[in-house]
Amino acid sequence: MTEEKQPRPGSGSPAPKGRRPRRTKDSRKYRDMRDTLQQLMVRDIDDVEEAETLRELGLDPSVANAVGLSVVKRAIRGEVTAVKFLRDTLDDPSQERQAAPVQAMDLSRLSDTQLEALADREEG
């Protein structure tokens, strides 16, 4: 009788039930990259003019603030990707977007004058 070999944990096979899989080399690289980027974002920028602009706005001249200002400038110029980035970054995911409830109105009973008045009120 031959004994079946069980795959070693962390060898690419799923972890046994009830155990977390070991961290892979890729997740460590991702964590290290994230840590490096976080350190870089708090550093002061070298661009003197950009640093002065940030100070005039009451902001620290950090890389993070410079990046944020750059994205805002791009959004103001109409770059859709920048607008979407700002929307997604600033959107509070804890608040679900819910459409206001729509009330049905029976407009068939209204006169033309009443319909025109209703349309004018909605436009104003």
C-alpha positions in Angstrom: 0.0 0.0 0.0 1.3 3.4 -0.9 0.6 6.3 1.2 -0.8 9.4 -0.5 1.4 12.5 -0.1 -0.3 15.6 1.3 0.8 18.9 -0.2 2.9 21.1 2.0 1.2 24.2 3.4 2.3 27.2 1.3 3.1 25.1 -1.7 0.4 26.7 -3.9 -2.3 24.3 -2.8 -5.3 25.4 -0.7 -4.7 25.5 3.0 -6.3 22.8 5.0 -9.7 23.6 6.4 -9.6 25.9 9.4 -6.1 27.2 8.7 -5.1 30.4 7.1 -2.8 30.2 4.1 0.8 31.4 4.7 1.7 34.8 3.4 3.3 34.6 0.1 6.3 36.4 -1.2 4.1 38.6 -3.4 2.0 39.8 -0.4 5.2 40.7 1.4 6.4 42.7 -1.7 3.0 44.4 -1.9 3.2 45.3 1.8 6.8 46.6 1.4 5.8 48.7 -1.6 2.8 50.1 0.3 5.1 51.0 3.3 7.6 52.7 1.0 4.9 54.7 -0.7 3.4 55.8 2.6 6.9 57.1 3.7 7.3 58.9 0.4 3.9 60.6 0.6 4.7 62.5 3.8 8.0 63.9 2.6 8.3 67.5 1.5 8.4 68.1 -2.3 11.5 69.6 -4.0 9.6 71.9 -6.4 9.9 75.3 -4.8 7.0 76.9 -6.8 4.7 74.0 -6.0 5.6 74.1 -2.3 4.8 77.8 -2.2 1.5 77.2 -3.9 0.6 74.6 -1.3 1.7 76.9 1.6 -0.5 79.7 0.1 -3.4 77.2 0.2 -2.6 76.5 3.9 -1.3 73.0 3.2 1.9 71.3 4.1 4.2 71.0 1.0 4.1 67.2 1.1 4.1 64.8 -1.8 0.6 63.7 -0.9 -0.7 67.3 -1.0 1.1 68.0 -4.3 -0.4 64.9 -5.8 -3.9 65.9 -4.6 -3.5 69.4 -6.0 -2.3 68.0 -9.3 -5.4 65.7 -9.5 -7.7 68.6 -8.7 -6.0 70.8 -11.4 -6.5 68.0 -13.9 -10.2 67.6 -12.9 -10.7 71.4 -13.3 -9.3 71.1 -16.9 -12.0 68.5 -17.5 -10.0 65.3 -17.4 -12.7 62.7 -16.8 -10.3 60.2 -15.2 -9.2 62.8 -12.6 -12.9 63.6 -11.9 -13.7 59.9 -11.4 -10.6 59.5 -9.2 -11.7 62.4 -7.0 -15.3 61.1 -6.8 -14.2 57.6 -5.9 -11.6 58.8 -3.4 -13.9 61.3 -1.7 -17.0 59.1 -1.7 -18.0 57.8 1.7 -18.6 54.1 1.2 -20.4 53.8 4.5 -23.3 55.8 3.1 -25.1 53.9 0.4 -26.4 56.0 -2.5 -30.1 55.8 -2.4 -32.4 57.4 -4.9 -35.2 59.5 -3.4 -38.5 57.7 -3.5 -40.6 58.7 -6.5 -44.2 59.4 -5.9 -46.6 58.5 -8.7 -48.7 61.4 -9.9 -51.8 61.0 -12.0 -51.3 63.8 -14.5 -54.2 62.8 -16.7 -56.6 64.8 -14.5 -54.6 68.1 -14.8 -55.5 70.7 -17.4 -53.0 72.1 -19.8 -52.6 75.3 -17.7 -51.9 73.2 -14.6 -49.4 71.1 -16.4 -47.6 74.2 -17.7 -47.5 75.6 -14.2 -46.1 72.4 -12.9 -43.4 72.3 -15.6 -42.5 76.0 -14.9 -42.2 75.3 -11.2 -39.9 72.3 -11.8 -37.6 74.4 -14.0 -37.3 77.2 -11.5 
